[in-house]
Amino acid sequence: MTRLLRLLRGAIGMGLTWASGWFVAGMILGPIIDPGVDDVPLPIRLGILGFLSGVTFSGFLRVVEGRRRFDEMSLGRFAGWGAAGGLLLSGILAVTAGPGGESLILFPVLVLAGAGSAAGTLSLARKAERPRLLDTETPIDSADGAAGHLP
């Protein structure tokens, strides 16, 4: 049960991260593309699609990569899986939305946005530093025997 909760927490976290990025993109593009004529503003639509895409990508990545860590994957491979996740999501949307031209327009947008979001996610994860002690540059989890002990 705890494994399932960890998987759900990770998928929701990825979804929220992507949703926030896509929402900001909608805030920037909204006044240019969609000057307020829709019932649902562009930032909200993109935020929802970003959340769905992030959750889809997280599940897709778990299935195809298994237990590999982020630092074990290349940026191109990660972006490729993000594009595949965007393709999967656009296929799901096309099937559930029924016949119409809008799902065809979303195909390349979701694929490119998925690849870009995945690459951005991996870049941010790689830039995150391990926690360090305040007065030294020694990582907290170092193996010098002093890790975990107060001075």
DRENDO-1510 file (C-alpha; in Angstrom, 1 decimal, always signed):
<recs>
REC; n; res; u; v; w
REC; 1; MET; +0.0; +0.0; +0.0 .
REC; 2; THR; +2.8; +2.4; +0.8 .
REC; 3; ARG; +4.4; +1.7; -2.6 .
REC; 4; LEU; +1.1; +2.7; -4.3 .
REC; 5; LEU; +0.9; +5.9; -2.2 .
REC; 6; ARG; +4.5; +6.8; -3.2 .
REC; 7; LEU; +3.7; +6.2; -6.9 .
REC; 8; LEU; +0.6; +8.4; -6.6 .
REC; 9; ARG; +2.4; +11.1; -4.8 .
REC; 10; GLY; +5.1; +11.1; -7.4 .
REC; 11; ALA; +2.6; +11.2; -10.3 .
REC; 12; ILE; +0.6; +14.0; -8.6 .
REC; 13; GLY; +3.8; +15.9; -7.9 .
REC; 14; MET; +4.9; +15.6; -11.5 .
REC; 15; GLY; +1.4; +16.7; -12.7 .
REC; 16; LEU; +1.4; +19.7; -10.4 .
REC; 17; THR; +4.9; +20.7; -11.5 .
REC; 18; TRP; +4.0; +20.5; -15.2 .
REC; 19; ALA; +0.6; +22.2; -14.6 .
REC; 20; SER; +2.3; +25.2; -13.1 .
REC; 21; GLY; +4.7; +25.5; -16.0 .
REC; 22; TRP; +1.9; +25.2; -18.6 .
REC; 23; PHE; -0.3; +27.6; -16.6 .
REC; 24; VAL; +2.5; +30.2; -16.8 .
REC; 25; ALA; +2.9; +29.6; -20.5 .
REC; 26; GLY; -0.8; +30.1; -20.9 .
REC; 27; MET; -0.6; +33.4; -19.0 .
REC; 28; ILE; +2.1; +34.6; -21.4 .
REC; 29; LEU; +0.4; +33.3; -24.6 .
REC; 30; GLY; -3.2; +34.0; -23.5 .
REC; 31; PRO; -3.4; +37.7; -24.4 .
REC; 32; ILE; -1.7; +36.9; -27.8 .
REC; 33; ILE; -3.6; +33.8; -28.9 .
REC; 34; ASP; -6.9; +33.9; -26.9 .
REC; 35; PRO; -8.0; +37.5; -26.0 .
REC; 36; GLY; -10.8; +36.4; -23.6 .
REC; 37; VAL; -13.4; +35.0; -26.0 .
REC; 38; ASP; -13.5; +31.5; -24.5 .
REC; 39; ASP; -15.5; +30.3; -21.5 .
REC; 40; VAL; -12.3; +28.8; -20.0 .
REC; 41; PRO; -9.2; +31.0; -20.2 .
REC; 42; LEU; -6.1; +29.6; -21.9 .
REC; 43; PRO; -4.0; +29.4; -18.8 .
REC; 44; ILE; -6.5; +27.2; -17.0 .
REC; 45; ARG; -6.9; +24.9; -20.1 .
REC; 46; LEU; -3.1; +24.6; -20.4 .
REC; 47; GLY; -2.8; +24.0; -16.7 .
REC; 48; ILE; -5.3; +21.2; -16.8 .
REC; 49; LEU; -3.6; +19.7; -19.9 .
REC; 50; GLY; -0.2; +20.1; -18.2 .
REC; 51; PHE; -1.4; +18.3; -15.1 .
REC; 52; LEU; -2.8; +15.4; -17.2 .
REC; 53; SER; +0.4; +15.3; -19.3 .
REC; 54; GLY; +2.6; +15.2; -16.2 .
REC; 55; VAL; +0.7; +12.4; -14.6 .
REC; 56; THR; +0.6; +10.5; -17.9 .
REC; 57; PHE; +4.4; +11.0; -18.3 .
REC; 58; SER; +5.1; +9.9; -14.8 .
REC; 59; GLY; +3.1; +6.7; -15.2 .
REC; 60; PHE; +4.6; +6.1; -18.7 .
REC; 61; LEU; +8.1; +6.6; -17.3 .
REC; 62; ARG; +7.5; +4.2; -14.4 .
REC; 63; VAL; +6.3; +1.5; -16.9 .
REC; 64; VAL; +9.1; +1.9; -19.5 .
REC; 65; GLU; +12.1; +2.8; -17.2 .
REC; 66; GLY; +11.2; +0.9; -14.1 .
REC; 67; ARG; +13.4; +1.8; -11.2 .
REC; 68; ARG; +16.1; +3.8; -13.1 .
REC; 69; ARG; +16.9; +7.1; -11.4 .
REC; 70; PHE; +16.9; +10.4; -13.1 .
REC; 71; ASP; +20.6; +10.7; -13.0 .
REC; 72; GLU; +20.9; +7.4; -14.9 .
REC; 73; MET; +19.0; +8.7; -18.0 .
REC; 74; SER; +20.2; +10.9; -20.7 .
REC; 75; LEU; +18.4; +14.2; -21.5 .
REC; 76; GLY; +17.5; +13.1; -25.0 .
REC; 77; ARG; +16.0; +9.8; -23.7 .
REC; 78; PHE; +14.0; +11.6; -21.1 .
REC; 79; ALA; +12.7; +14.2; -23.6 .
REC; 80; GLY; +11.8; +11.3; -25.9 .
REC; 81; TRP; +9.8; +9.7; -23.2 .
REC; 82; GLY; +8.1; +13.0; -22.6 .
REC; 83; ALA; +7.2; +13.3; -26.2 .
REC; 84; ALA; +5.9; +9.7; -26.2 .
REC; 85; GLY; +3.8; +10.6; -23.1 .
REC; 86; GLY; +2.4; +13.7; -24.9 .
REC; 87; LEU; +1.6; +11.5; -27.9 .
REC; 88; LEU; -0.2; +9.0; -25.6 .
REC; 89; LEU; -2.2; +11.8; -24.0 .
REC; 90; SER; -3.1; +13.4; -27.3 .
REC; 91; GLY; -4.3; +9.9; -28.5 .
REC; 92; ILE; -6.4; +9.5; -25.4 .
REC; 93; LEU; -7.9; +13.0; -25.9 .
REC; 94; ALA; -8.6; +12.3; -29.5 .
REC; 95; VAL; -10.4; +9.1; -28.7 .
REC; 96; THR; -12.4; +10.6; -25.8 .
REC; 97; ALA; -13.2; +13.9; -27.6 .
REC; 98; GLY; -14.7; +12.2; -30.7 .
REC; 99; PRO; -14.4; +13.5; -34.2 .
REC; 100; GLY; -13.2; +17.0; -34.6 .
REC; 101; GLY; -10.2; +19.1; -35.8 .
REC; 102; GLU; -9.1; +20.4; -32.4 .
REC; 103; SER; -7.6; +17.1; -31.3 .
REC; 104; LEU; -5.4; +17.1; -34.5 .
REC; 105; ILE; -4.1; +20.5; -33.6 .
REC; 106; LEU; -3.3; +19.4; -30.1 .
REC; 107; PHE; -1.2; +16.4; -31.4 .
REC; 108; PRO; +2.0; +18.3; -32.1 .
REC; 109; VAL; +1.5; +20.8; -29.3 .
REC; 110; LEU; +1.3; +18.1; -26.7 .
REC; 111; VAL; +4.2; +16.1; -28.1 .
REC; 112; LEU; +6.5; +19.2; -28.1 .
REC; 113; ALA; +5.3; +20.4; -24.8 .
REC; 114; GLY; +5.8; +17.0; -23.3 .
REC; 115; ALA; +9.3; +16.7; -24.6 .
REC; 116; GLY; +10.1; +20.2; -23.4 .
REC; 117; SER; +8.6; +19.7; -20.0 .
REC; 118; ALA; +10.4; +16.4; -19.5 .
REC; 119; ALA; +13.7; +18.0; -20.5 .
REC; 120; GLY; +13.1; +20.9; -18.1 .
REC; 121; THR; +12.1; +18.5; -15.3 .
REC; 122; LEU; +15.3; +16.5; -15.7 .
REC; 123; SER; +17.4; +19.7; -15.9 .
REC; 124; LEU; +15.9; +20.9; -12.7 .
REC; 125; ALA; +16.3; +17.6; -11.0 .
REC; 126; ARG; +20.0; +17.5; -11.9 .
REC; 127; LYS; +20.6; +21.1; -10.6 .
REC; 128; ALA; +19.2; +20.2; -7.2 .
REC; 129; GLU; +22.1; +19.8; -4.8 .
REC; 130; ARG; +22.4; +17.3; -2.0 .
REC; 131; PRO; +21.9; +19.0; +1.4 .
REC; 132; ARG; +25.2; +20.1; +2.9 .
REC; 133; LEU; +26.4; +21.0; +6.3 .
REC; 134; LEU; +26.4; +24.8; +7.1 .
REC; 135; ASP; +30.0; +25.4; +7.9 .
REC; 136; THR; +31.6; +23.0; +5.4 .
REC; 137; GLU; +31.1; +21.7; +2.0 .
REC; 138; THR; +30.8; +18.2; +3.2 .
REC; 139; PRO; +27.6; +16.4; +2.1 .
REC; 140; ILE; +25.4; +15.3; +5.0 .
REC; 141; ASP; +25.5; +11.7; +3.8 .
REC; 142; SER; +29.2; +11.5; +3.6 .
REC; 143; ALA; +31.0; +8.3; +4.7 .
REC; 144; ASP; +33.7; +9.9; +6.8 .
REC; 145; GLY; +32.1; +8.7; +10.1 .
REC; 146; ALA; +30.9; +12.1; +11.2 .
REC; 147; ALA; +27.7; +12.2; +9.1 .
REC; 148; GLY; +24.5; +12.4; +11.1 .
REC; 149; HIS; +26.3; +13.5; +14.3 .
REC; 150; LEU; +26.2; +16.9; +15.8 .
REC; 151; PRO; +29.7; +18.5; +16.4 .
</recs>
